[in-house]
Amino acid sequence: MLEIDEEIQSIERLRELLPTEGFTNTFLKVTNRLNDVARAFIAHAPFVIVATKASDGLIDISPKGDPAGFVEVYDDKTLIIPDRLGNHRVDGFHNLLEDPNVALLFIVPGHGDTLRIAGKARIVRDAAINKRHAVNGKEPLLALVIDVEEAFMHCSKSFIRSRLWHADHWPKRKTAPTLAEWVKATVDTRETLDEVQADHSSDEKSRLY
């Protein structure tokens, strides 16, 4: 068992270690709607991470990506995210049917700051929405409509420390494990690693939209 010196179990102790003094803007920068800055950031973002919570308390985080601006700002309290083809696990959708609370993290490549949004989400099927978000003539089947309750931008320290946008610090692509390797390690399949990888590569080419 992991041995630790102290487990923080109260807000009072947490604030004793991490006081609020000197961080006024951190707490005042939160808004309950999408202002012009948020709209501009979303318009530049090709990638958003969506967090949901299951009834058993487990958190799911799902990446969503498309050309920059794919998340529609319908008005200052509403976002629309088209649902593209995936693996049909629908973990996030399943969670939202049990608990509508959702959190989003918008990321712009090369940009240090991020945009964080929280609110309530609905899974919808709407002809007008699907038509607006068609790509190459292919419409999404479903979409997420998010009613915004909180929005604020986050500083760039994590990107600076990780050097995420510095290509000279990236690991060689082939040194990191792949999804195919994960499947071989966890699924009882007779397919070879190369066959599993071929399936995934084909899926990436033929099922984007």
N, C-alpha and C positions, 0 to 999 in steps of 0.2 A: 504494500500500500504506500502511496505517495505521502511522505512526511513533509509538513509545512510548518513554518513558524507561527503564522496567524491567518485565520480565515475572517475576512471582513463580513460582518453580519448585521450592520446597522448603517443607516444613512449618516448618523452622527459621526461614526468612526470614519466612514468614507470621506466625509467633508473635512474631517480633521486632517486627513492625509492629503486631500485634494480640495483645498479651499476655493471659494468662489471669488474672493477678492482679486481685483485686477483683471477680471474677465467679463466686464459688463456687457460688451458687445456680443459675446457668445450667447448670452441669454436673451438679449433684446432683438437679435436678428431674425427670430422666428416669426413667420406670418402664417395666416390661415387661408391664403389664396395665392394664385399664381400671378406675380407681378411681371413687369416687362423684362426684368433680368432673368427670371425663371423661364419665361417664354423663349427668350433668346438662347438660353443654355440648352433647353430641350430641342430647339431647332437645330443645334449643332451636334446633338448626341446620337450616335449610331448604336448605342449599347445601354441597356438598363438592366439592373438586377432587381428581381421581384421577390420579396420575402413574405411568406404566409405561415400560419400556425395551425397545426392539426388539433383535433379535440383532445388528443392525449398529451399535448404540450410540445411535441416535436416541431421544430422549425424547418421549413423547406425554403431553399433559395434557388431561384430559377433565372438563368440568363436569357435575355431577349435581345436580338440584334437584327438590324435592317439598315438601309441607307439613312444617313443623318436626317433627323426630323420625322422619323416614321411614327413616333408617338404624337398623336394629335392633341393639341390644346384646344378643346372645344369651347371653353370659356374659362374665366379665372378661378373656377372651382371644379372643373371637370377635365379629366384626361381620358383618352381612348387608346388602348394598345391592341393592335390586331394580333390574333393568334396564328402563328405559322405552323407548318407541318413539323411534328416532333415524334417522340417515341411512344405516344399514347399512354404514358404513365399517368398523366394529368394530376400529379401530386398537388400542385398549386390550386388547380380548379377544385379538386376534392376538398382541400382545406377551406377554401373560400365558401363552399356550401355549408360548412360547419361554423366558420368564423370569418366574417367579412373584412376583418382588419388586415391591412396590407401596408408594406413599406417598400419604397423604391429608392434605388441609388443610380442616378444618371452619371455616365462617364463619357468624357470627350477625349479621344486619343491625343496624347501629347500635352494635355491640359492638367494642371495640378489639382485644381479645385473640383469638387463634386457637388451635385445637387441632391438633397435628401427630401423625400416627400412621403407623408403617411396619410392614411385615410381609410375609407371603406370601398370595397370593390364589388362589382356585379358582373356576372358572366352573361353576355347578351348575344343574341343572334338577330341582326338587323340588316335589312337589304341595303339601306342607304349607307350605313357604316361600311359594310362589306365592299360595296362598289367604290367608295372613296379610297379604300386601302388595297385595292387590287394591284397586283404586280404581274407584268407580262400576261395580262388578261385573266389571271387566276385570283379569285377572291378568297379571303380567309373564311373559314366556317363560323368562327366565333370571335368575340373580342372582349376585352376587359374594359369596363367603364369604372373609373376611379373618382370618387367624390373626395376632393382634397380637404384635409383638415389641418395639415401642418406642412410647412415648406421652409427650408433654409439651406444655405450653401455651407459646405464644409471645407476647411483649409487643406493645403496641399502637403502637409508634413509626411503623411504615409507614402505618397508617391515619391517625395524627395528621398526619404530614408530607403525605400525599396529600389530606387532608381529604375522604376518600372518602364519609363519612357526612354531609357538610355540603351540603345541596341547593343552597345559594346559590353553591357553587363548581362545580357540575356544568355541563358544556357544554350548549348547546342541543341537544336530541336530534337534530334534523335536520342538524346540522353535521357529525356523525360519519358516516363511510362505513358502508354496510350490506352484509349478506351478498349481497344481489342485485347490488350494484355490484361486489363481488368476483367473482361468477360472470361478469358481463359482461366483466370485465377479463381473465379467465383461461380461460374456456371458449368454444370456437367454436360459438356458438348463434345462431340466427336470431331467437330471442325478443327482444322489446324489454325494456328495463329494467323498465317497468311490468308486463309479462307475467311476468317472472321474480319480481318482488316479489309479484305476485298469487299465484303458485304457493306461495311461501314463507309468505305470510299465511294461505292456505288450509290449509297443512300444520300451522301453529301452532294453528289452531282445531280441526282434525279428528283430529290424531294425537298428542295429549298422552298418551293411555293406550290 
